[in-house]
Amino acid sequence: MSYEVLKNLGISIGIFFLFLLFRKLFTKYVFRLMLKLGQKTPTELFTSMTVAFEQPIRWLFIIIGIYVAADYFPFMEQSSPLFLKIIRASIIMLIAWGLYNLSSGSSLLFMKINDRFNMEIDQILILFFSKAIRFIIVAISLSIIAQVFEYDVNGFIAGLGLCGLAFALAAKDAIGNLFGGIIIITEKPFTIGDWIKTPSVEGTVEDISFRSTRVRTFAQAVVTVPNAISANESITNWSKMGKRQITFKLGVTYDTPRMKLQNTIHRIEEMLRSNDDIHPDTIFVKFDEYNDSSLDIFLYFFTKTTVWAEYLSVKEEINFAIMEILEEEGVSVAFPSRTLYVDTQGETAGRVAESI
């Protein structure tokens, strides 16, 4: 191996390691400086772009180093068509990589649009757009790279058209799930974080993708429901409740005097109306009916909270308050009973009461 070849090889390796040094300096100083400058800007978009393109830029130094070093590398021509195509394809991949990373933070862009134009963008829609943008970025990048290597993309697309019918038949379930996901996103029967109940599952929605909806049950199991099923089922969204219903019947004994019954009903209603946790719009406390073994008071009202634990606490508080009113009024709660009359020799000999 001649001296000239060894010299060029050494220069080539030195150039490559020089760009590795530039890469390290960029990571240690330039990138940190860009982050500090981004924090001083009125928008977070610059910081998001800096973070998204950090790794691609670090690899860009390596690609540029390889390209410059190839000019002195004795065993390869820098002007080689294949080498130039690989360099171009690599740069396209780095750009696509940065845009792919940036699209995951596209929610920031949507939030800015929401604040600027007072638009209501649902979280599911943000994730859907983010995934759609990522898919488009990957598809466009692959088609550009294919064109760089002089591959006939139009012919490939035409070939896909010939197989379109067979593909549609094979992927009908996937297409059904995709359209089901679109229906869920547009009609918004629920969003991420909502507590829902369907014939298939009950729990909290964790994620919605193109194919399925992931729900975490209260037993902490994760259930994946295809969107085609979710879109065709009846869905109860408990998180959309503005208030939560409490209704029951309170049975008191038949020997309760009318005045005591009226006072009891009045005091229970006043207690509910004065309770800050009870929604004031709908409160009913009425003497409802004569039951077999009790005089039934009908109660119908709503709590302001829809949170399950808070709802139970309010319900318990109301039950204790009702119990206190009954004790103060001297009214007893009835229990199912039956009275038997025994007629001996045409006269009533006695009465026997037994509980059932």
DAHUQUI-V834854 format. One line per field, one symbol per residue. phi: phi as a letter, one per 20 degrees, with the letter a starting at -180 (. if undefined). psi: psi as a letter, one per 40 degrees, with the letter a starting at -180 (. if undefined). A space follows every 50 residues. Layout:
phi=???
psi=???
This chain:
phi=.ffffffffffffffffffffgfffffedffffffffffeffceffffff ffdffgfffffffffffffffdffdbefefgfffffffffffffffffff ffffefgfffffffffdleddfffffffffffffffffffffffffffem efffffffffffefffffffdfffffffffffffffelfacfnfecccge bcrdfdbcdfdbddceffemeddddgfffffddfcddffefebcecbadd edffeffffffffffffffffffeefedfffcccccfeaeegcbeededb bcefedfgffffffffffffffffffffemddfecgbbddddddlncfer ccdcec
psi=hidddddddddddddddddddddddddddddddddddddeieiedddddd ddeddddddddddddddddddeheeihdehdddddddddddddddddddd ddddeeddddddddddefihhiddddddddddddddddddddddddddef hgddddddddddedddddddfddddddddddddddddfdiiheihihied ihahhdihaddihhhhieeeihhhhidddddeihhhgdeehdihihhihh hiieehiddddddddddddddddeheehhedhhhhihdihideihhhhhh iiidiehdddddddddddddddddddddefhihiihihhhhhhhfeihdi hhhii.
